[in-house]
């Protein structure tokens, strides 16, 4: 997969494109160009409607979105679909929420395509952890509060247990970001507390981060799962656990102003 953009406009094959956390203004210029130039777009559920609205009406679009315990198109089927489309369309865009290589199975799809001799490139995107946390006023690191960050998935197969490094994740000097954890957050909290993370550790949940539908719920490790349930926060929900989560109360207002009041930039195809 060559780097650089000297020949990007002439590339033919499959581009795995990160759509970022939701706000179309957080798309990279390359992502926007590919979205407007694609012959066919295969997209996930986590791609926001605001970004889907940028797709030209003449572009063929295929929804392969997955939901909890509901995979209408299994991953194997998506891999096969991409290979099939690459034979019939010059430019196939596989559009993924966040970054293609962060809990998005982008690496699996890229490997599948390359093994079959299908040209494939990856376009990075802002992942939900950084985009949504910043939009909620939560720095993932902060002097005196957190010296590192760990990203984990809170999703597992139905009737299976999460197999995570619970002792390492309970480190009080590390911020823990949990993707896809709404269904298992209570179990996650219990395991972390069993490994010594204080029940009073600040925690926040972010729903539809960076979009006009963004909601932020604050609590502690002990009660954040209940808070999310009581407020019926719609998915997708991302959790941030750690001392930095306490800064949302101080910094959240500034970020809200930036999201709602800044003039919107009119994107133009290059």
Secondary structure by P-SEA (a helix, b strand, c coil): ccccccccccccccccccccccccccccaaaaaaaacccbbbbcccccaaaaaaccccbbbbbbccccccccccaaaaaaaaaaaaacccccccccccccccccaaaaaaaaaaaaccbbbbbbccccaaaaaaaacccccccccccbbbbbbccccccccccccccccccccbbbbbccccccaaaaaaaaaaaccccccbbbbbcccccccbbbbbbccccaaaaaaaacccccbbbbbccccccccccaaaaaaaaccccccccccc
